[in-house]
Amino acid sequence: MMKKYGKYYADWTDEHGKRRRKAFPTAKGAQQHQTKEARRAALKKAPASAPSRQSSRRGKPPKARRATEVSPAK
C-alpha cells in the first residue's frame, strides 16, 4: 500500500502476474482491498507441479569418468 496526493493506493498482483492499483480515501480501506485481492489471486493460481525427473542432477558436479573411458593419446 502507498500514499500519494492524499489518497491511499492498494497495490497487488493479479493471478496473471499483472500489477494492479486502486485508490481509496482511507488507509484501512486500501489495506483491506489489497489483502482481499491478494487472497483471491492466490486461490486462482495453478498449484505447483511435481519436480521434473530430468533435473535431479542439477547443481551437482559431473560424474567421474573411468580410466577405460578416456581416449588414448596420439
N, C-alpha and C positions, 0 to 999 in steps of 0.2 A: 504494500500500500504506500502511496505517496501523496504529499500535499503540494498543490500548485495553484497559485492565484486564488486562494481562499476556498478551494474545493479539494475534496479527498477522492483519490482515484484508486479503485480496486484494480489490481494488476494480476492477471493469471494467464495460464497457457491452456488452450483447449485440447481436446482429445486428438486433434490432428497436428499438434505442435505449434499452432498459430498463437501469437501473443495477443491478448485482448486487454482492453482497459475500459472502465466505465466510471463516470463522475458521480459523486454523492455529496450532499450538503454536510454530512456528519462523518466523523472517523469511524464510529461504530457501524453505521450502515455500509460503508465501504469494506470494512473488515469482515462483516457477516457475508456480504455478497462474494467476496474473494474466497472465503472458506467454502461456501456452498458450491461455487463453480469449480474449485479445485477438486472437491469430492466427486462431483458429477463427472468430470473429465476422467478421473482415476477409475471410476466404475465402467466407463465405456472403452477404455484402453484394452487391447488384447492381452491375455495373460502371457507370461514369459514362456517361451518354448523350451523344450529339453535341449541340453547341450549337444552339439554335434559330435559324432564319434570320430570324425577325422581330425578334430582339433585337440585330441588328447595329449599329443606330444608338444603342443605349442609352448614355447618358452623353455623347453628342456634342451640340454646340449645334444648334439648328434651322437648316435650310437658309435662305439669304437669299431673300427674295421679290423678284420683278422689279417694276419701276415700273408695268408694264402690268397687273399683278395687283391693285394697290391700288385700292380702290373710290373713286370721285370724291367730293369733299367737297360737302356740301349747304349 
